[in-house]
């Protein structure tokens, strides 16, 4: 019996560490935190978010968007989706709300600053949602979930700062699944030469003197449930005569 006790005590630190590691990577596990909301915004998000989505970022996901602090990750977190639910049983629903990160910010030790639309949507009903707004800051729990846009493919928005053929900057809209876009390659399709791009700021990727001709944008997806890294090659190219402000459909969705 003494031997069994000694063995258990010897293994206990390993078992605890193994359990904690599983919790850190568990897609079904929630993290405890706090959330506030934009006090001076309308019901939707802000058009001046750090991800640089502009008006698109205010209405994305029906206006259920949020600024994030640590989860912003210097722009890597832009476009990521999280299930956020408040923890006051008197007011809060079990499902909470699914939000998309479009901005960077923190207030009063929060991980999220939600749009008013998203904040009130955590409530059991409209009255409960109004009560949550009156509280201003609430305890929450959250987890990463897949983004889903059933009627949309991943789309490339050419940034207004672009100038063909001297400067090429773009955002990736309708990011899908639960992976981060960790890297992007820009490939000239005729000669199959590729260049690894730098993230300029927020969700904007940019390169000076881009390749000529039709362009292929390849994205490295990392994280997710398996933690693997995978290069995603969309079937549709960006045409040679691309223009600032234009939208180009990648032709692909990610589950």
Secondary structure by P-SEA (a helix, b strand, c coil): caaaaaaaaaaaaaaaaaaaaaaaacccbbbbbbbbccccccccccccccccccccccccccccccccccccccccccccccccccccccccccccbbbbbccccccccccccccaaaaaaccccaaaaaaaaaaccccbbbbbbbbbbccccbbbbbccccccccbbbbbbccccccccccbbbbbcccccbbbbbccccccccccccccccbbbbbbbbcccccbbbbbbbbcccccccccccbbbbcccccc
